[in-house]
Amino acid sequence: MGSLSVFIYQLGFMGALLVHGICHADTVPGSFVFGDSLVDAGNNNYIVSLSKANYIPNGIDFSPLRQPTGRFTNGRTIPDILAGQELGLTSFAPPYLAPTTRGLATLQGVNYASGAGGILNATGQLFGGRINLDAQIDNYANTRQDTISILGKAAASKLFQRGLFSVTMGSNDFINNYLTPVVSEAERKVSPDAFVEDMISKYRLQLTRLYNLDARKIVVVNVGPIGCIPYQRDINPTAGNDCVAFPNQLAVAFNGRLRDLLPELSSNLKGSKFVFADVYSIVSDIIENYTNYGFEVPNSACCRAGGRFGGLIPCGPISKFCSDRSKYIFWDPYHPSEATNLIIAKRLLDGNWKDIFPVNIRKLVQA
């Protein structure tokens, strides 16, 4: 591209920034999403993996087309809900691996998340292809470099530093690593505390790297009550109607260390604001008080094909699914329904310190 063409492209790019309000002080420039299947917007559609959701009835409530997009739920994920309704963005962050996610398409953010991905690189190997957090950050670094080549480093850095970054990781490191001895026998030889420390040590490096790549406003979502998902209930029938204790104990141990880590990072990394999103507590509250939220089924999957709780077979074409998804906390063996995601998103956006600490997402965006 010649110098004149570059200049014209830069003008067009900056014009698009202004049109979208990205240079306005009260808006968030973009949403940059990292994580696992809880927030994957379709990246796994483009890799060879057993962890996919690009088949019916996934996405049945996502749009009037009622077509699967690669999201592991019946409708929108939490980042979709936040971006689409609350953050002043006119579109959802597109999956990084989509061929069209380049140039102007990255203006309002990018989704790098991948089903079966984890903090630890070995996590999810049973599924074959997946994009771990290290690789997701590599992909973001590519986006950042492309933006620098268009805007210049100063303008690009300002764009990212005002953007909203979210990281939803850790569940797979337990469900599809430590708690899956068939693929992680070596890992199970370490104590739960040692495994959690390995995760935290790795996470510290990864979150610091994001900061070094211009991320400043970073929401880190903790691990939810994984012992309550239909999958864990079905493979641990001795728990009866209760959540399975050991997976939840692992999540609590990790979340405690994570809650200590984030203030440490905020103190040591100048200008950063790391926010702890306590989804464990929010989801636990929803499950315990499900009727108060309008749910009728707190423990079983809406999309099901096997098991007492519908937790043994992933949601797919052979599955039966409920007619009213708003009455179910869980969409499938692992993931919440859109109705649950709506509640979580609202509490992260405007909740108090019991839900998200030290500030909620609305205040973080305005900071």
C-alpha positions in Angstrom: 0.0 0.0 0.0 1.5 3.4 -1.0 1.8 6.3 1.4 -1.2 8.1 -0.1 -3.4 5.0 0.2 -2.2 4.6 3.8 -3.1 8.2 4.6 -6.6 7.8 3.0 -7.2 4.6 4.9 -6.1 6.3 8.2 -8.6 9.1 7.6 -11.3 6.6 6.9 -10.4 4.7 10.0 -10.4 7.8 12.2 -13.7 8.8 10.7 -15.2 5.5 11.7 -13.9 6.0 15.2 -15.7 9.4 15.4 -18.9 8.1 13.9 -19.1 5.3 16.4 -18.4 7.7 19.3 -15.1 6.0 20.1 -13.4 9.3 20.7 -16.2 10.5 23.1 -15.2 10.5 26.7 -18.4 8.8 27.9 -18.3 5.7 25.7 -16.2 2.6 25.7 -14.1 2.2 22.5 -14.5 -1.6 22.3 -15.0 -4.8 24.1 -12.1 -7.3 24.0 -13.2 -10.7 25.2 -10.9 -13.5 26.4 -12.2 -16.8 27.8 -13.7 -20.2 27.3 -17.0 -21.6 26.0 -18.9 -19.4 28.4 -18.0 -16.4 26.2 -16.9 -18.0 22.9 -18.6 -16.1 20.0 -17.7 -18.7 17.4 -13.9 -19.0 17.3 -14.1 -22.8 17.6 -16.1 -22.9 14.3 -12.8 -22.3 12.6 -10.7 -24.9 14.2 -10.7 -28.7 14.3 -12.2 -29.4 17.7 -14.7 -31.6 19.5 -15.8 -28.5 21.4 -18.3 -26.8 19.1 -21.7 -25.3 19.3 -22.3 -24.5 15.6 -25.3 -26.9 15.4 -28.9 -26.8 16.4 -30.6 -26.1 18.8 -27.7 -23.9 20.0 -28.5 -20.2 19.2 -32.3 -20.9 18.9 -33.0 -17.5 20.6 -30.0 -15.6 19.3 -31.7 -13.9 16.4 -34.8 -14.1 14.3 -32.9 -16.5 12.1 -32.8 -19.0 15.1 -29.5 -20.3 13.8 -26.4 -21.5 15.7 -23.4 -19.1 15.7 -20.9 -21.1 17.8 -22.1 -19.7 21.1 -22.6 -22.3 23.7 -26.1 -21.2 24.8 -29.6 -20.6 23.4 -29.0 -16.9 23.0 -26.5 -14.3 24.0 -23.5 -14.5 26.2 -22.7 -12.0 29.0 -20.3 -9.9 26.8 -23.0 -9.8 24.1 -25.6 -8.5 26.5 -23.2 -5.9 28.0 -22.0 -4.7 24.6 -25.3 -4.8 22.8 -27.4 -2.9 25.4 -25.2 -1.1 27.9 -21.8 -0.1 26.6 -22.8 2.1 23.7 -21.6 -0.4 21.1 -23.7 -1.1 18.0 -22.5 -4.6 17.5 -21.1 -7.6 19.3 -17.4 -8.3 19.3 -16.8 -10.6 16.4 -14.8 -13.8 16.7 -11.1 -13.3 16.0 -10.8 -16.2 13.6 -13.7 -15.1 11.4 -12.2 -14.1 8.0 -14.0 -10.7 8.2 -12.6 -9.7 11.5 -9.9 -7.4 10.2 -9.3 -3.7 9.9 -12.5 -1.7 10.5 -14.3 -4.7 11.8 -12.1 -4.6 15.0 -13.2 -1.0 15.9 -15.6 -2.1 18.6 -13.6 -5.0 19.9 -12.8 -8.6 19.2 -13.7 -11.9 20.8 -10.8 -14.2 21.3 -12.5 -16.8 23.5 -12.4 -20.5 22.7 -14.4 -23.5 24.0 -12.3 -25.9 26.1 -9.5 -23.3 26.5 -7.8 -22.7 29.8 -5.3 -20.8 31.8 -3.0 -23.9 31.6 -1.9 -24.9 28.1 -2.7 -28.6 28.7 -6.3 -27.9 29.6 -8.9 -29.3 27.3 -6.6 -31.6 25.3 -9.3 -34.2 25.2 -11.2 -32.0 22.8 -8.3 -31.6 20.4 -8.3 -28.1 19.0 -8.8 -25.2 21.4 -7.2 -21.8 22.0 -5.6 -21.5 25.4 -5.2 -18.1 27.1 -1.6 -17.7 26.0 -2.6 -18.1 22.4 -5.6 -15.8 22.8 -3.3 -13.1 24.0 -1.0 -13.8 21.0 -4.1 -13.2 18.8 -4.9 -10.0 20.5 -1.3 -8.9 20.0 -1.8 -9.4 16.3 -4.9 -7.2 16.4 -3.1 -4.5 18.3 -0.2 -4.5 15.9 -2.6 -4.2 12.9 -4.2 -1.2 14.6 -0.8 0.4 15.3 0.0 0.0 11.6 -3.2 1.9 10.7 -3.4 4.6 13.5 0.1 4.8 14.8 1.2 3.7 18.2 0.0 6.7 20.3 -3.6 6.6 18.9 -3.8 2.8 19.0 -2.6 2.7 22.6 -5.2 5.3 23.6 -7.9 3.3 21.9 -7.0 0.1 23.8 -6.3 1.8 27.1 -9.9 3.1 27.1 -11.4 -0.2 26.0 -13.0 -2.8 28.2 -11.2 -6.1 28.6 -12.8 -9.2 30.1 -11.3 -12.5 31.0 -13.4 -15.5 31.8 -11.1 -18.4 32.5 -10.4 -21.2 34.9 -13.5 -23.5 34.8 -11.9 -25.8 32.2 -8.7 -26.1 34.1 -10.8 -28.0 36.7 -13.5 -29.6 34.7 -11.4 -30.7 31.7 -8.0 -31.0 33.4 -7.7 -31.6 37.1 -11.0 -33.4 37.4 -10.4 -35.5 34.3 -7.8 -38.1 35.4 -8.0 -40.0 32.0 -6.2 -37.1 30.4 -4.4 -35.5 33.4 -3.1 -38.3 35.6 0.1 -36.4 36.2 -1.8 -33.3 37.3 -3.9 -35.3 39.8 -0.7 -36.3 41.6 -0.4 -32.7 42.8 -2.5 -31.5 45.7 -5.5 -29.2 45.0 -3.7 -26.3 46.6 -0.6 -26.9 44.4 -2.7 -27.0 41.3 -4.5 -23.8 42.2 -1.1 -22.1 42.8 0.1 -23.3 39.4 -3.0 -21.6 37.9 -2.5 -18.4 39.8 1.2 -18.2 38.9 0.4 -18.6 35.2 -2.6 -16.2 35.4 -0.4 -13.5 36.9 1.9 -13.7 33.9 -0.9 -13.7 31.4 -2.8 -10.7 33.0 0.5 -8.8 33.2 1.1 -9.4 29.6 -2.3 -8.0 28.7 -1.3 -4.9 30.6 1.9 -4.6 28.7 -0.1 -4.7 25.5 -2.1 -1.6 26.6 -5.0 -3.2 28.5 -6.0 -1.1 31.5 -9.6 -1.7 32.4 -9.7 -5.5 32.9 -12.7 -7.4 34.4 -11.6 -10.9 35.6 -14.5 -13.3 36.1 -14.0 -15.9 38.8 -14.9 -19.6 38.5 -18.6 -20.3 39.0 -20.1 -23.1 41.2 -19.0 -25.8 38.8 -20.2 -28.5 41.2 -23.7 -27.4 40.4 -23.7 -27.8 36.7 -25.8 -30.7 35.3 -22.6 -32.5 34.0 -21.1 -32.7 37.5 -24.4 -33.7 39.0 -24.8 -36.6 36.6 -21.3 -38.0 36.9 -21.5 -37.8 40.7 -24.9 -39.4 41.5 -24.0 -39.9 45.2 -24.5 -36.1 45.7 -28.3 -36.7 45.2 -30.0 -33.4 44.6 -27.1 -31.3 46.0 -24.3 -29.7 44.2 -21.1 -31.7 44.1 -18.8 -30.6 46.9 -15.3 -31.1 45.6 -15.5 -29.2 42.4 -17.0 -26.3 44.3 -14.2 -26.5 46.9 -11.7 -26.2 44.1 -13.5 -23.2 42.6 -13.6 -21.5 46.1 -9.9 -22.1 46.6 -9.0 -20.6 43.2 -11.4 -17.7 43.6 -9.8 -16.8 47.0 -6.4 -16.6 45.5 -7.7 -14.7 42.5 -9.3 -12.1 44.7 -5.9 -11.5 46.3 -4.1 -11.4 43.0 -6.1 -8.6 41.3 -5.4 -5.9 43.9 -1.7 -6.9 43.7 -1.7 -6.3 40.0 -3.6 -3.0 40.2 -1.0 -1.8 42.8 2.0 -2.9 40.8 0.9 -2.0 37.3 0.6 1.8 36.9 -2.8 3.0 35.6 -4.4 -0.4 35.7 -7.8 -1.3 37.1 -8.3 -5.0 37.6 -11.9 -5.8 38.7 -13.0 -9.0 40.4 -16.3 -10.3 39.1 -17.8 -12.7 41.6 -19.9 -14.9 39.3 -19.6 -17.7 41.8 -21.7 -15.8 44.4 -24.1 -14.5 41.8 -24.9 -17.9 40.3 -25.0 -19.6 43.7 -27.6 -17.0 44.7 -29.6 -17.6 41.6 -29.6 -21.4 42.2 -30.5 -21.1 45.9 -33.3 -18.6 45.3 -34.3 -19.6 41.8 -38.0 -19.0 42.2 -37.3 -15.4 43.1 -35.7 -14.9 39.7 -38.6 -16.6 37.8 -36.9 -19.9 37.2 -38.7 -23.2 37.6 -35.7 -25.7 37.0 -32.5 -24.9 38.9 -30.5 -28.0 38.3 -31.2 -29.6 35.0 -30.3 -28.7 31.4 -32.9 -27.4 29.0 -31.1 -29.0 26.1 -30.6 -32.6 27.1 -30.0 -36.1 25.7 -29.0 -38.2 28.6 -28.7 -38.4 32.4 -31.0 -37.5 35.2 -30.0 -33.8 35.0 -29.4 -33.9 31.2 -25.7 -33.6 31.9 -24.1 -36.6 30.1 -24.4 -35.6 26.4 -23.6 -32.2 24.9 -26.4 -30.2 23.3 -26.9 -31.1 19.7 -29.3 -32.2 17.0 -30.3 -35.4 18.8 -31.2 -33.5 22.0 -34.6 -32.6 23.2 -35.0 -29.0 24.5 -37.5 -27.2 26.7 -40.1 -24.9 25.1 -39.6 -22.1 27.6 -35.9 -21.4 28.0 -36.6 -18.6 30.5 -37.5 -21.1 33.2 -34.2 -22.9 33.1 -30.9 -21.8 34.8 -28.8 -24.1 32.6 -29.0 -24.4 28.8 -26.9 -27.5 28.5 -24.7 -29.7 30.7 -22.2 -26.9 31.2 -23.5 -23.5 30.3 -26.1 -21.0 31.6 -29.2 -20.0 29.6 -29.5 -16.6 28.1 -32.0 -15.8 30.9 -29.3 -16.5 33.5 -26.7 -14.5 31.5 -29.1 -11.6 31.6 -29.2 -11.6 35.4 -25.4 -12.0 35.7 -24.7 -9.2 33.2 -27.0 -6.8 35.0 -25.4 -7.5 38.4 -21.9 -7.1 36.9 -22.9 -3.8 35.3 -24.6 -2.1 38.2 -24.0 -4.4 41.2 -22.3 -3.5 44.5 -19.1 -4.8 46.0 -20.6 -8.1 46.8 -21.0 -8.8 43.1 -18.1 -7.0 41.6 -15.1 -5.3 43.3 -13.8 -2.6 43.6 -16.1 -1.0 41.0 -18.9 -2.3 38.8 -18.6 -2.3 35.0 -20.5 0.9 34.5 -18.2 2.8 36.8 -15.2 1.1 35.3 -16.2 2.3 31.8 -16.7 5.8 33.1 -13.4 6.0 35.0 
